[in-house]
Every structure is written in structure tokens, then in C-alpha cells.
């Protein structure tokens, strides 16, 4: 697995607003159960970075590759971007994910390009926007389908840690001063936290994931900001 280039770093500011089941600058922490077969997020830092949500996600084990084989990461993080249950996902059970406006699905996958070749292993990230007509994660509109091989300006890896930038520029995505973050591990209770929102006055000073050179935060080395791939028109995932 490729390691994160030395010029990439994560800067966690003490001013980040955190109300979570963790300590320090972490947005949340989770202690995995011995029954967890797949890699799970054990420490996450999430916050606005410019027009994106920056994420540093540490897994308890490698999220994809030979080590996890067929039981690699399959994690969904929910962002309630206006901290309101009136917009976004409307679960009939009124669970903690109700009101989520974005679902970020992170999966360790294997893709078979040719029958006579070994599979290509990668980390895949799907971002879906959830409107009030969505009653499940699959009901949302697919905003982005990324992977660490083709989208290094959005995804970087360093061992068990995933660095991710999620575009939040959709005109239909609600904004507010606070964002609710929900992580619901399989078989466990949902972990919730509150972070600063895009209207919180700190979008340019929040979680800063990528660093290239001196003071140039916000993109990976050799990243082309115009390169970011979005689903073709009419593709709903």
C-alpha cells in the first residue's frame, strides 16, 4: 500500500468545535468490539476545509488489501450539514441518521479487470446527497464516486489512516453554523458529534488535510483541481 507523501500532513486546530465521545481534537473515537470482522473507524477528525469537508479517519486495521481479503472496510459516515432533522434523510424508524444530508460510503474493494490478471485492490468512496424524499442511503443522489488510485487530490492513505476531502459545493446542500456527524458501527450504538458548519465562520481554518510546500493547504502534490471526477449525467449510482 502506498504511504502518504511526506509533504502531506494533518493539522488539527485547537479551536475546532468538538462535542463527541472522544478527547482532544478528535471529532469522535470508537472502541471496536471483538466481534467486528471488518475494519472500523476508531478515531476521526472532521471539519470544514475551504469548500470541502476534510476528514482524517483512522481504522483499527488496514481498510483494504490482502490483509482483510473479502472482509474489508464498509463504513458509512453521515453528515447532517444543517443540524436539522427536518431536511435530509427521513428514516421511518427515526434513528440517529434521520436528517443526514450527506452519506460518505468508504469501501475496500477488489476489481477484476481481466480474468487472467490479479484483482486491483483500492479504497472506494461514494458520496451521496440525501433529500427529504430519501428513506435510505441508496435513495440519495450520487455526487461523487472516487478511489485512491484515480483521485489522489481527494483521497490519500498512510497505513491504517485515510485522508479524505468531500466536496460540499452542491447548491442544494443545506448549510448552517453546526453540522452533526453520525457514525453507526455494525451491531453497535451510533456515535454522534457536532462540528463547525460551513456558515460557522471557520471554513477556511478548520481541519486541514493536505499540505504541499509552505502554507499551501488544501490539495495534494501534483493535484489538478479541475481533475476531480463526478458521476456522468443521469448516473444515480
C-alpha positions as CSV (number, residue, x, y, z in Angstrom):
1,X,0.0,0.0,0.0
2,X,1.3,3.5,-0.9
3,X,2.3,5.6,2.1
4,X,1.3,9.2,2.4
5,X,3.9,11.5,0.8
6,X,6.0,13.3,3.5
7,X,4.7,16.7,2.3
8,X,1.2,15.7,3.2
9,X,0.2,16.4,6.8
10,X,-2.8,16.8,9.0
11,X,-3.1,20.0,11.1
12,X,-5.7,19.8,13.9
13,X,-6.6,23.2,15.3
14,X,-7.5,23.6,18.9
15,X,-10.3,25.9,18.0
16,X,-12.2,23.1,16.3
17,X,-15.6,22.6,17.9
18,X,-15.9,19.1,19.3
19,X,-18.7,17.6,21.3
20,X,-18.1,13.9,21.0
21,X,-17.3,10.7,22.7
22,X,-13.6,11.4,22.3
23,X,-10.9,13.7,23.7
24,X,-8.7,16.4,22.5
25,X,-9.2,17.3,18.8
26,X,-10.8,14.1,17.6
27,X,-14.4,14.5,16.4
28,X,-15.2,11.1,17.8
29,X,-13.5,7.9,18.9
30,X,-14.9,4.4,18.9
31,X,-13.7,1.3,20.6
32,X,-14.3,-1.7,18.3
33,X,-16.0,-4.8,19.5
34,X,-14.1,-8.1,19.4
35,X,-16.8,-9.3,17.1
36,X,-16.0,-6.7,14.4
37,X,-14.7,-8.6,11.5
38,X,-14.3,-5.7,9.1
39,X,-12.1,-2.7,9.6
40,X,-13.9,0.1,11.5
41,X,-13.1,3.8,12.2
42,X,-11.6,4.1,15.7
43,X,-10.6,7.8,15.5
44,X,-12.0,10.5,13.3
45,X,-11.3,14.2,12.8
46,X,-13.8,16.0,10.5
47,X,-14.3,19.7,9.8
48,X,-14.7,22.3,7.1
49,X,-11.7,23.0,4.9
50,X,-12.5,25.7,2.4
51,X,-15.5,24.4,0.3
52,X,-14.8,20.8,1.4
53,X,-15.2,18.7,4.5
54,X,-11.8,17.4,5.4
55,X,-11.6,14.0,7.1
56,X,-8.8,12.1,8.8
57,X,-10.1,8.6,9.6
58,X,-8.0,6.1,11.4
59,X,-9.1,2.4,11.1
60,X,-8.3,-0.3,13.6
61,X,-6.7,-2.3,10.7
62,X,-5.9,-1.8,7.0
63,X,-9.1,-0.8,5.3
64,X,-8.4,-2.8,2.1
65,X,-5.8,-5.2,0.6
66,X,-4.7,-8.7,1.2
67,X,-4.9,-8.5,4.9
68,X,-8.7,-8.1,5.0
69,X,-9.3,-10.2,1.9
70,X,-13.1,-10.4,1.4
71,X,-13.9,-8.6,4.7
72,X,-12.5,-5.1,4.0
73,X,-13.9,-1.8,5.2
74,X,-17.6,-1.0,4.5
75,X,-18.2,2.2,6.5
76,X,-20.8,4.9,6.2
77,X,-20.4,8.4,7.7
78,X,-23.4,10.7,7.8
79,X,-23.2,14.5,7.8
80,X,-26.3,16.5,8.8
81,X,-25.0,19.7,7.3
82,X,-27.6,22.0,8.8
83,X,-28.1,20.0,12.1
84,X,-31.8,19.7,11.4
85,X,-33.9,16.6,11.2
86,X,-36.4,18.4,9.0
87,X,-34.2,18.2,5.9
88,X,-32.2,15.2,4.6
89,X,-32.7,11.5,5.2
90,X,-36.1,10.6,6.6
91,X,-35.9,7.2,8.3
92,X,-39.2,5.7,9.3
93,X,-37.6,4.4,12.5
94,X,-36.5,8.0,13.4
95,X,-33.0,6.7,14.1
96,X,-30.0,9.0,14.7
97,X,-29.2,9.2,11.0
98,X,-32.6,11.0,10.4
99,X,-31.8,14.4,9.0
100,X,-28.5,13.5,7.4
101,X,-27.8,15.4,4.2
102,X,-24.7,13.6,3.1
103,X,-23.7,9.9,3.2
104,X,-20.0,9.1,2.7
105,X,-19.6,5.4,2.0
106,X,-16.0,4.1,2.3
107,X,-15.3,0.6,1.0
108,X,-12.2,-1.6,0.4
109,X,-12.9,-3.3,-2.9
110,X,-11.3,-5.6,-5.5
111,X,-11.9,-5.0,-9.2
112,X,-11.2,-7.7,-11.7
113,X,-10.0,-6.0,-14.9
114,X,-9.1,-9.3,-16.7
115,X,-9.8,-12.9,-16.0
116,X,-6.1,-13.7,-16.4
117,X,-4.9,-10.9,-14.1
118,X,-5.0,-10.5,-10.3
119,X,-7.6,-8.1,-9.0
120,X,-6.9,-4.4,-8.5
121,X,-7.4,-3.5,-4.8
122,X,-8.4,0.0,-3.9
123,X,-10.3,2.2,-1.5
124,X,-13.5,3.5,-3.0
125,X,-15.5,6.4,-1.7
126,X,-19.1,7.2,-2.8
127,X,-20.7,10.5,-1.7
128,X,-24.5,10.7,-1.8
129,X,-26.7,13.7,-1.1
130,X,-29.9,12.8,0.8
131,X,-33.0,14.8,0.3
132,X,-36.3,14.5,2.3
133,X,-37.5,12.0,-0.3
134,X,-34.7,9.6,0.7
135,X,-35.7,6.9,3.2
136,X,-32.4,5.0,2.9
137,X,-28.8,5.7,1.9
138,X,-29.3,4.2,-1.5
139,X,-32.1,6.7,-2.2
140,X,-29.8,9.7,-2.4
141,X,-28.2,11.3,-5.5
142,X,-24.7,10.1,-6.2
143,X,-22.4,13.2,-6.1
144,X,-19.0,11.5,-6.4
145,X,-17.5,8.1,-7.0
146,X,-13.8,8.3,-6.1
147,X,-10.9,5.9,-5.4
148,X,-7.4,6.4,-4.1
149,X,-5.8,5.4,-7.4
150,X,-7.6,7.9,-9.7
151,X,-8.4,10.6,-7.2
152,X,-5.2,11.4,-5.2
153,X,-6.3,15.0,-4.9
154,X,-9.3,13.8,-2.8
155,X,-8.0,10.6,-1.1
156,X,-4.6,9.8,0.5
157,X,-3.5,6.9,2.6
158,X,-1.0,6.4,5.3
159,X,-1.2,2.8,6.7
160,X,-4.5,2.5,8.6
161,X,-5.3,6.2,8.2
162,X,-7.4,7.6,5.3
163,X,-7.3,11.3,4.5
164,X,-10.3,12.5,2.5
165,X,-11.8,15.7,1.1
166,X,-15.5,15.7,0.4
167,X,-16.9,18.4,-1.9
168,X,-19.6,20.5,-0.3
169,X,-20.4,22.9,-3.1
170,X,-23.7,21.4,-4.2
171,X,-26.2,24.3,-4.5
172,X,-28.9,22.0,-2.9
173,X,-26.8,21.1,0.1
174,X,-28.1,22.9,3.2
175,X,-25.6,24.9,5.3
176,X,-25.6,26.1,8.9
177,X,-23.3,27.0,11.7
178,X,-23.2,23.5,13.0
179,X,-23.0,20.1,11.4
180,X,-24.0,16.8,13.1
181,X,-21.8,13.8,12.4
182,X,-23.1,10.3,12.8
183,X,-21.2,7.0,12.7
184,X,-23.1,3.8,13.3
185,X,-20.8,0.8,13.6
186,X,-22.3,-2.6,12.7
187,X,-24.0,-4.0,15.8
188,X,-23.1,-1.0,17.9
189,X,-24.7,2.2,19.1
190,X,-24.4,5.3,16.9
191,X,-21.7,7.7,17.7
192,X,-22.6,11.4,17.3
193,X,-20.6,14.6,17.3
194,X,-21.1,18.2,16.5
195,X,-18.6,20.2,14.4
196,X,-18.5,23.7,12.9
197,X,-20.6,24.1,9.7
198,X,-19.9,26.0,6.5
199,X,-21.6,29.1,7.9
200,X,-19.7,28.9,11.2
201,X,-17.1,31.4,10.1
202,X,-14.2,28.9,10.3
203,X,-14.5,27.1,6.9
204,X,-11.1,28.4,5.9
205,X,-9.4,27.4,9.3
206,X,-10.9,24.1,10.1
207,X,-9.5,20.6,9.6
208,X,-6.6,20.9,7.1
209,X,-5.7,17.6,5.5
210,X,-3.4,18.1,2.6
211,X,-0.2,20.2,2.7
212,X,2.1,20.9,-0.2
213,X,5.1,23.1,0.4
214,X,5.0,26.0,2.8
215,X,1.5,27.1,3.8
216,X,-0.2,25.7,0.8
217,X,-3.1,23.7,2.3
218,X,-6.0,22.1,0.6
219,X,-4.5,20.0,-2.2
220,X,-2.2,17.1,-2.6
221,X,1.1,17.3,-4.6
222,X,0.6,17.4,-8.4
223,X,-3.2,17.6,-7.9
224,X,-5.2,19.3,-10.6
225,X,-8.3,20.9,-9.1
226,X,-10.1,20.5,-12.4
227,X,-9.4,16.8,-12.4
228,X,-11.9,15.8,-9.7
229,X,-14.3,13.3,-11.2
230,X,-18.0,13.5,-10.8
231,X,-20.6,10.9,-12.0
232,X,-21.8,11.3,-15.6
233,X,-25.2,13.0,-16.1
234,X,-28.1,10.7,-15.2
235,X,-25.9,8.4,-13.1
236,X,-27.6,7.8,-9.7
237,X,-25.2,5.2,-8.6
